[in-house]
Amino acid sequence: MTRLQAGIVVALRGRLFEVRTDEGARLKCEVRRKVKRAADNTTPVAVGDDVRISRDGSKRGMIEEVLPRRSAFFRPTTGNETIKQVIAANLDRLAVVVSVSSPPLKTGLIDRCLVAGLNGELESLVVLNKADLEKPDDFEDIVGAYRSIGYAVFVVSAKKGEGLDALKEMLGGHRTLFAGHSGVGKSTLLNRLVP
């Protein structure tokens, strides 16, 4: 019998999953059909899943088992609100990233993400990026509202590197999902935090 290696799914590349093994290797893996059949949801494998894989000696492998998920960030499946599509699994935190302006600050997105975080049993925080731009008139009220209900709020500028030390300290040692609209600076922020 083949010895299975432990790993974590770190990316999805088409129909292949990139798995980082406990030894640090990165392998492109397919999913064994039995894993798909055994899944009780629409997402048998998601980024963040702890898995066991077999290897064929190359940089490729096969996902043989998905371990139970501790938490998940999900959305309802299109056309069926009762079925959940898992976006990412086994997270500790959710960082909801929005822009102070450009694109405009949208509290509706923050609220939806925070509710999804609660449903997925994630500790959530709010990151208001592009603090170097002009802020809307109600900016301080918005910050105060989220802080008053218990959320950590970080006002940062990924472009200028401002406010990132406290955010980096908060994220240290945790698996965190960054969620937000396109153009809010998630990639710039991640590149600043993890060059």
N, C-alpha and C positions, 0 to 999 in steps of 0.2 A: 504494500500500500504506500502511496506517495505521501511524504511528510508535508503537511500544510504549513504555510507561513502566515503570520499575522500581519495585517496592514490596515491602512486607512485610505478610503477613496478621497482623492484630492482634486480630481477634475473629471469632466465628461468631455470626450473628444469623439463626436459622432456617435457611433454605437459602441465605442470602446471607453472603458473607464481607466483613468490613470490612478494607480495604487502605489502609495509609498509604504514600503515594508518597514518593519521594526528595525531592520539593519540599515535603512536609509536609501535602498534602491528604489527607483521609480520604474514601474512596469505598466505597459498597456495590457489591459485584461478584458476578455470577453466574460459574459455571464453564463454560467452553466444553466441549461434549460430547466433542471430540477429546482434551481433557486427561483426562477421566474414562476414556476408552477406553485411553489410553496408559499409565495408571497400572498398576504391577505389584503393587499392594497394595490393601487395602480402604479406604485413606485417600488419595485422590488429592490433596487439599488439606488442610493442617492449620495451626493457629495457629503462626506463626513461619516459615512457608515464605516464601522469597524468590520473587517472581513477576514476570511481565511482563504488563501489562494494556493493553487498548485502552479509550479513553474515547469517550463519545458527546457530550461537551460539557457534560454535567450533572454531578451528584454521583454518577453511576453509572458502572460500567465492566464489563468482561468479562475474566476471567482467561484469558489465551491460552497461558501457559506457566508451569510450575512448575520452578524450577531445582533441581539435585541437592541433597539434604539432607546437611548436614555431621554432624548428630547427630539423635537422636530419643528422645523418652520415649514408650514404648508399653506396651500390655497385650495379652494374648492375646484374640482374638475369641471371644465367647461361642459355645460349641459346637464350636470348632475351635482347639485350643491352638497349632497350627502357624502360623496366620495372625495377623499383628500389626496391631492398630489403633493408629495413631499419635495420641497425645494432643496433642503439641506437637513442633515441629521446630526445628533450627538453634539449639539452646540451648548455652550454655557450662556452666551450673550448674543443679543441682537443690537447692532448699532444702526439706528435709523439716520441716514445721512440726507440732509437737505441743504439747499443753498440759501444764503441770506437774501440774495437776489441773483438773477441771471443763471438759471431759470428762477422765477419768483418763488418765494417761500410759500409752501402749501401745507397748512396744518392738517388738512384732510388726509394726506398721505401719511403724515406722522401718526395720526390717530389710528388709521387702518393697520399700520405696521405694529403699533403698540398692542393692539387687540390680538393680532396674529401671534405676537410674542407671548402674550398671556396664555393663549390657547395652546401654544407649543411648550409652555413651562420654561420660558427663557427670561433671564434678567435683561431688561432693555434699557438702552440709553439713547439720548438724542444728540446728534452732532450737527451743529449749524456751521457749515463751511462757507468759505468766501467772505469771511468777516472783514476783509480789506475793502469790500464794496459798500456802497451806501445801503444802510439798513432801512426797512420800512418803518413808518411812524409807530406802529404797535409792537415793535421788536422786543422791547423790554417786558411788555405785558405777556407776550408769547413765552419768552424764556421763564418768566416768573410763574406762569400758569403750569408749565410742565414740572418745574421744580417743586411747586406747592403740592403736587399730587405724588411726589416721591421719586421722580425720575432724575437721574444725573444728566445734566445738559452741559455740553462742551461747545464753546464758541471758538472756532479755529479758522486759520487761513492756511490751507495746505500749500498754496502757492508761495506764501512768504514764510511758512514754518512757524507761525504764531499759534500758541495755545496747545501745541502737540505734546509737550512733556507730560502734562496731567492726563491726557487721553491715553498716551502710551503706557503710563503707569497703571491706569484703570484696566487696560486690555491685557497686561502681562499675565502669562500663565493660563490664559483662557482661550477657548475656541469661540471666535466671534464671527457672525455673519454681518456683512455690510450690505444694507438694502437701501435703495433710493432710486429716484428717476435718473434717466440718462442726463449727463451734463452737470450733475451736482458736485463732481470732483471725487468720486469714490476711488478711481484708479490713482489719481494724483495723491490722494490721502494715503492710500496703501503703499504707494512707492516711497512716500516720505517716512512712514512708520516702519516699513520693512523694505529697505533699499534692495 
